[in-house]
Amino acid sequence: MDDYVTERHLKLMREKLNAEKIKLWLTPYTLESGERGDVPKELISRYAKDLGLAETEVVELLESLRQHALQKLSERDKFQKEGIATLKMIITACQTEEGLRKQAYTTEIQLSADGSDLRKKVAHKCNLPIDQIKLITCGRVIKDNASLQEQSVKNGSKVMAVRLSVAEAEAHRQQKQASNVAKTREAAELLTSKIDSEEDDFDIQIADQSGKPLQLPLEEKKALTLAMTLHEKGRASLKKKEISQALLLFLEADTEFSKCKAELLNAVDNYAVLCLDIVWCYLCLKNVDQLPDAEWRLEQSEKCFLRSYGANNERLTAVKGGTGSEQAQALFMRLHLLQGVMAFHQHRVKVAAKLLGQAEEELKSLQVDENLITEVMSVGFKEKEARLALRACKGDVQKAVDHIINRRKEKKEMNMKLNQERKEKLRAKKFGKTASGEWLNMHNMDMLVGMGFASGAAAEALKQGNNDVNMALEILQTHPELLDIVDPEDEEWEDVHVTDDMLAQLTALGYELEMGRRSLMKHKGNVEKAVDDLIRSGGFIPPNAPMPGSSRDRDNSNERKEEMEALDSLMSDISRDEEDYLDLTLKEESEILCEYRTMLASLDVS
């Protein structure tokens, strides 16, 4: 706290000097030789009285500010004459039993140098392998293969050096963490490439705050999916306390979010939550007071939350029917906590006290009695469900149970709807696209099939008529040859339920069991059509896909296996629950709040 008090006094004194336009680097305060000059006794006495300090303390503080001003002038002069920039480096070290240590110093470098040059200097200073160091300035990771100037690094910029480590017990993982971030990004890019492809192992739905899926153009959906995937992967690392890796993934996500249109980001609160997560990492790394973009990110989060939920959660209440205000409250609580911490480090003590007090009230309203959680869990619900429901219902156990039942019902209905849409999408992909490039409208095709047209003929007519039913009917009437088109043979046979009774009818006619099963699946369980097909084919029905070990299967198996392994790794620790980010135990928030409230109480802010 001694350092904090000194910094606060320096800030107050700097404000007084600026208000009175006193320049300590000029005479009479500084001699031409650069040595300390004279400070009027009257000024010393007045400042001592105004700031409540001893006159000797005022003299020491004035000299510290004078030396700092001369140092800044020297650095600026050197940059103007020689092009050598002075950067303020903050090195975040590993977590130890004593806490998180960090080192601050200045380094000189040409801004024409690449990011890798600066990384080498930092690695040498830290006595660490270069691949364990990542550099961050203004919320962006400094790239190796571009100049510092191209990456907006300026003379006097602050740069944070993150050491890619979690604990000494995980030292063997340090060299892998940098490559892990790159691999995660590659896997996320692979996932986005699957959107709208013929492969449906990973179907992606993006919804607004109410859970309603957003209908987005393909490119925007890909951009937002990549950003959200990197964000969720970062959150998984954050849960494991891998703070450095989480921060790097968050900054990768931030880069992708910046490519999305503003109106798209306004429809979801993901970017606001990402900004909170980034500042949370700064706080965990003990650097919330060092990076200038932390304040900007908190401002962006606040604007988005107010726009999405309203100042009193009125928009969220309208969307959720009055049961979702705890969601916004959890986000606002963390926002106000971080804003309070930021204000404290900016020496805006009264503002910090107000914000931390607000966060404390919000945190109290979110806390839930552990006994009540146990009581709700005894009914058969999960801990997370119980905690969120009790928060939503202000600790009322019966209402919480009803809330969980209703939420489960809502989720089930939403999942059924999404599964049906996915099934329709899969069906459409089997029939292809229209002349205009759109997927076939399966509702319209089912309408034509219901009129008695075969699916093959109906599909072809809709393709030519660009999903227009009336035009498709006209095409079928004027082109009767389309009626002879056979139904596609590559239907999704696995969806057909073949009963033992159906099989018994075919085997009684002398056909092999497997051939009977294939024919029934091909004709969607229609026994009569299955028999006709068996008669025409002489009793042999080929499988609908290459048998294992076929040449086509072997050609793609290795590549397919590698892709699936990458995607499985990407998705393995990402939560599928849209409410997961709200399930805060509040332990860390409580500890931080207590820490800063204690420091505030020790200050004389009168």
N, C-alpha and C positions, 0 to 999 in steps of 0.2 A: 504493500500500500504506500510505502514511502515514495517510490518512483511515481506512482499515480498522483500523489499529492503534489509532488514537484512539477509534474507535467501540467497539472491543473493551474498551479500558480504561474507557470510560464505562459500558459494560454491566456489567462486573465491579464497578465502584464503586457503581452503582445497586443492584445486588443486595446489597452490604454495607450500604448505607444502609437499604434496605427491611428487611433482617434485624434491624437494630438500631433500627428504627422512628425514624430520624432524618429530620425534615422540614425541609429547607433553606429553605423559604419562611416559616418561623416564626422567632421569636426563639430564641436569640441570633444565628442565622445571617443573618437578615434584619431590618433595623430597620423601624419603623412607616412610615418614609418610603419604604421599598422599597429603600433603599441596602443595600450589603453590610455585614453585621455581623461578629461575631467567630466564628472557628472554633477550637476548642481545639487548642493545640499538640500535645497528646497524641494527638488523633484524626489529625492530619496525619501525625505520625511513624509511628503504627501502620499507617495505610493505605499509606504509602510503603514500609514494610517488607513488608507482606502482598502488595502488588502489584508489588514490585520496581521502584518508580519513585522519582524524585527528589522531595523535598518540594515544590519549586516546581511540578512537574508536577501533583502532587495538588491544590495550591491552585487551579491553572488549571482542572482538571477539575471540582472542586467548584463553582467559580464558574459554569462552563458549565451544570452541572446545575441550579444555583439559578436562573439566568436562564431556563432552559427551563421550569422549574416555574412561575415567575411568569408566563411567557407563556401557558402552558396555563390557569392560573387566570384570567388576563385574558380569554382567548378564551371560556372557559366562562361567565364573568360577563356578557360582552357578549351571548352567545347567550341566556342566561336572561332578561336585562333587555330586550333589543331584538330578539331573534329572528334575529340575524345570525350565520350559521354560518361557521366558518373551515375551509376545505378545503385539504388538502395536495395540490398538483398536481405530477405528474411528466410532463414533456413529452418524448416520444421524437421525436428529430429524424431527419434523413436519414442514410444511410450515406455517409461521406466517406472520403477516403484516410487520414485520421487515425483512423478508427473511427466508431462510433456515438456521437453526442453526445446528451446529455439535460440538461434544465434542471429544477430543482426550486424551487418557491416556494409561498407560501400566498395564497389569495384569499378574499374575503368575499362572501357572497351569502345571500339569504333562501331557506330550503328550500322555500318556496311557489313559487319561480320555476320555470319550465319548463326542461327540459334544453337547449332551444335558447338560453336566456339565458346559461347557463354556457358553452355552446359559442361564443357570440359573444365572451364575455370572453376565453376562451382564444385564439381566432383573432386578436383584437386584440393580445393579449400577444405572440403569435408572429409577428404581422404576416403572416398567411396567410389565404387565402380560407376562409370558414367551411365550404365543402363539402369541404375537404381535411382536416378534423379530425373524429375520432371519439373519444368519451369512454368509458372503461371503469372500472367500480368493482365490486369483489367478483365478478369474472367475468361481468359483465353489461354490455352496451352501453347507455349512457344514451340514452333515447329523447327526441326533441325535444318531442313533444306531451303530455308528462306531467310533473307536478311532481317536483322532486328528492326530496321527502319520500315521495311515492308509490313511488319507485324505490329506497327504502331507503338513500338518502344521508343521513348524519348529520353533526352537528358533529364535526369532526376526521377525517372520512373521507378515505381516500387515493383519488385519481382519476388514472388514467393517460390522457394525451392522445396518441393515435396519429396521426401524420401519414401520410396515404395517399400514400406515395411509396416508390419502390424505389431509384432512382438518378437522378442529374441528367440522364442521357441519356434518361430516360423521363418527364421533367417534363410533357410534353404529355399524359400519361395520368393525371395526378394527379386532375383534375376528373372523370374517368370512373370511377375506382375505386369511389367510394361507390355510384354508380348500378349498377355491375357487380354488387355484392353483392346489391342489391335485385332486379336482373334474374335473377340466379342463383337466388334464392329463389323468384321467380315461376315460373321454368322447372321447379324441383324440385317445386313444388306442382302444376304442370300434369302432371308425370310421375306423381305419386301419384294424380291424378284418373283416370289411365288404367287403374289397377288394377281388375280385374274389369269393365272396360268392354268394348264390342264391338270396340275397336281393339286390335290386338296387335302394333304395331310395336315396342313396348318391353315385353317380358315380364320380370317381376321375380321373382327367387328369393332368399329369405333363408335362410341355412344356419347351423347351429351350428358349433362348432370342428372337428367331424369332417367337415364338408362336407355333412351330411345336411340337406335342406331342412326348414325349420320350418313346420308347419301352424298358421297364425295366423288369428284372426278378422280380418275385413276392415279394421276401423278400426285395430286394433293394427298390422296390416301396413302400412297407409298412414302411420301415425305413425312407425314405425321406418324405413320407406323414406325418408321426407322427411329424417329425422335423418341417416341413413347417406349419403344423396346429398349433402347439404350438407357432411358430413365429408369425403367423398372429393373433392369439388370444392375444399375447403380444402387437402387434401393435394397436389392438383395445383398450386395456387398456391404452396405451400411448396416444392415441387420447383423452381419457377421463381425461388425466393428472393424472392417477393412476400410478405414476412412479415406486413405490416400487413393486407393483404387476406385472407391465410390465417387470421389470428387472428380477424378479424370473421366469416368463414364458420364457423370452429370454434365461436364463441360462439353463432351462429345455430343450429348443430347441437345445441349444449348445451341450448338452450331447448327444442328439439323432443324430445330424449332425456328431459328432465324430465317430459314428458307421458306417457311410456311407463310401464307397470306395472313394479314392481320385479322380479317373477318373470320377466318377459320379458327384462329387462336381464341377469338372472342367467344366462340361457341363451346369451348371446353376450358376447364381451369387447370389443365395439366402444366402449362408453362408457369403459372403462378406457383404451383406446388414445387416445380423444379427449382425455381428461384429460391424458395424457402430452404429446400434441401441443400443447395449450394452454400448458402450462408450458414446453415447448420454445420456443414463440414468445416467451413472457415472457423467457426466457434470451437468445434472439437479439436481442430489443429492449432488453437490458440492464436488465430490470425484475424479475428473479426475486426480488430482495430487497425489493421494494416492495409487491407485491400480496398481501394476506392469504389469498386463496383458493388460492394456489399450493400451500401446504402441505396444505390440505384435499384438493385434487385428487390429489396424490401419495398420500395416505392411501387415497382411493377406488380408485386404480389398484392399489395393493398388495393391498387386500382382495379385489378382483375376481380378480387373477392367482392369489393363493393359493387362492381358491375354485375357480377354473377349472382350474388346473394342479397344485395341491398344492405344498407347500413344496419338494419335491424332484422336481417335474415328474411325480410318479407318475400323476396323472390323465391328463396328456397322453400319457404312455407307453402307458397302457391304451387310449386312444382311437386313437393313431397306430401302435400296434404297435412302439414303441421307436425310431421314426425321426424323431420330431418335437420332441425336447427342445430343439433349437437355436432353434425358434420362440419358446418361452418364454424361453430364455436371452437372446435379442436384446431382448425386452421388459423382462426383469428388469435387464439391463445398463443400458439407458437410464433405467429407474426409479431404480436405485441411483446412477447418475451425477447425476441431477437432485436426488435426496435429499441427496447429498453436497454439491452446490452450495448447496442451501437451508440445510443445517446450517452451512456455512461462513459464509454471510451472517447467520446467527443467532448467530454467534460460538460455536457448539458445535464447537470445533476438533477435539477427539478423536473425536467422532461423525462429523464430516466426513471425517477421515482414514480411519476404518474403512470408511465407505461408499464412498469413492473408491477405496480399496484393493480392495474387493470388486468394484466396477465394472471396475477394471483387470484383475483376474483373469478376469472374464467376457469382457471385450473381447479379451484374448489368445486365449482358447479359440475365439472367433468369427472371428479373423483367418485369412485363407487366403492361401497363397503364390500370387502372381500367375502364376508359371510353371506351377503345377498347374491354374489356371483356363484358361490357354492350352492346356494339354495336353488337358483335357476338351473345350474348344471345338473343337479340331482334329478331333474325332470327328463334329462337326456340330451341337453343342448351343449354345444361347445363353449369353451371359456370366452372366446372372442365374441361369439353371438351374445352371450350373457352380458358381457361388459358393455357392448354397444347398445344393446336393448335397454339395459338399466339406465344408461346415460340418456337415452331418448325418452324414457318414461319416468325420469326423476326419481329413480330408486323404487318404484312400485313394482313388486315382483310379478303380480298377476298380469298387469299391463305389459310388462316386459315379455312374459311368456306368450301372450297374445300377439305382441309385436313381432316376435321371432317367427311364429306360425304364419303370420301374414306376409312377412318378408320372404319366407321360404316359398310360399304360394306364388308370390309375385315373381320370384326368380325362376320358379319352375315354369310358369306360364311364358315368361320371357325366353327361357331356354327352348321351350317347345316351339315357340314362334321362330326363333333363330335357327333351330334344327330343321324346321320345315322349309325355311328360306334357303338353307344350305342344300337341302335335298333337291329343291327345285333348281338351284344353281347347278348342281351336279347333273341333273337330268338334261338341263339346257346345254351343257357342255358336250354331252354325248350326241346331241343333234346338230350342233354347230351354230354358226352365226348367220344373220340375215344378209341381204345384199348390201345394206348400209353399215354392216359391221357390228350390230347389236346381237346380244345373245337371244336365242329364241324365247318368246314369251310362252311359258308352259301353261299358264292359265288359258290363253287363247287356243293352244294346241289341244288341251283337254276338252275345250268347248267343241272343237271340230270333231274330235274322236267321239264325243258324246252324240254328235249328229250322225255317226255311222261311218266316218272316214277312218281308214287305217292310219296309224301314227306316222308311218313313213311318208304317206301322201300328204297328210296334214302338215307335217314338218316342212316338206319341200315347198308347199304352197305358201306357208307363212314366211319362209326364207325369201322367196321371190317377192312377196307382198309386204316385206318389212314389218311383220307382226300385225298387219291390218287384217282383221277377220273378214270383213266384207270383200277386200281385194283378194284374199286367199280363196274365198268361195268362188269368186269370179274366175280365178285362175284354174281351179279344179273343174269348173264347168266347161271352160274353153279349151282345157288341155286334159282330156280324159286319160291320156297315157300316164299321167302322174298317179292314177289310181292303181297302177300295176307295180308301183315302187314297194318293195318289201320293207317290213319293219327293220330298223337297225338291229344287227345281231350282237352289238356290244352293249346291250342294256345292262344295268347294274343287277345282275342275277342274284347277288347276295341278299337283296332286299325281299326276294320271293320266299314265302314260307311253304315248303313242300311237306305235306302230311303223309303218314304211313298209308293211309287209305288211298291217296292218289297213286302212290308207288305200287300198291297192291293191284290196282286196276290195270296198270301197264305190265307188270311182271306176269299177271294172269294171262296176258295175251302173248307171252313168250319173249318179251324184250328184257335185255339185261338191266339190272338194278341201276347201274351208273348211267346208262344211256337214257333210261326213263327219268332219272333225276335231272339230267341236263336238259332234256326236252321240256319238262315241266317248268324248270327255272326260265328257260328261253321264252316260253309262252305264258309266263306269269301265273302258273298254276292252272291254266285252262287244259283240262284233260283231253277234250275233243281235239283241240289244235295240236296237242302233244302227240296224240296217236297219228293224226294225219301226217305230221312231220316225220315221225318214225317210219311210217309206211313209205313216204317219198324217198327218204334217205337210206332205205334198206336197213334200218335199225342202228345206224351210226350217227351220233350227234357230236360234232367236234367241241372241245372246250372253248369258252369265250375269251381265253387269254392264253399266252404261251405257257406250256407246261414248265415246271422248274427244270433248269438245266438247258433250256432251248438256247439257240445262238443269240437271239435278240435279248433274252434275259441275261446271258453272260456278258454281252457287250456293255450293258448299262449298270450291271450290279455293283461294280467297285465304286464308280462315281456316285451312284445313288446311295450306297452305304456311307460314303464319306459325308455327303450332304446331310443325310439323316442324323448321323452322329453329331455333326456341327449344330444342327437345329435342336436336337434333343438336349445337348449341352447348354445351348442358349436358353431354352425354355425350362430347364430342370428346376431352377430355384426362383422362377418368376411366379408370383401369386396370380391365380386366375380370378381371385375375389376382388371386385371393384372397390370394396370397402376396407381392404387390407391396410391401406395407408392411414386410415382413421383409428386403427386399433393401437392406440398409444397407451402404454402402461403408466406414463407420466412420471416415472421414476427419475429419468434424466432431467426432464423439465423442472421437476421439483428441486433437484439438487442444484441446478444452475440458478434458479430463482432464489433459493436460500443463500447461495454464495454471493450473488450481487446485492441482495437486500442487506446482507451483513456488511458488505463493503460500503454501501450507501449510509448505513446507520453509523459507521465509524467516522464519516466525514462531517465537518462543520460547514453546513451549507447556508448558514444564516447570512 
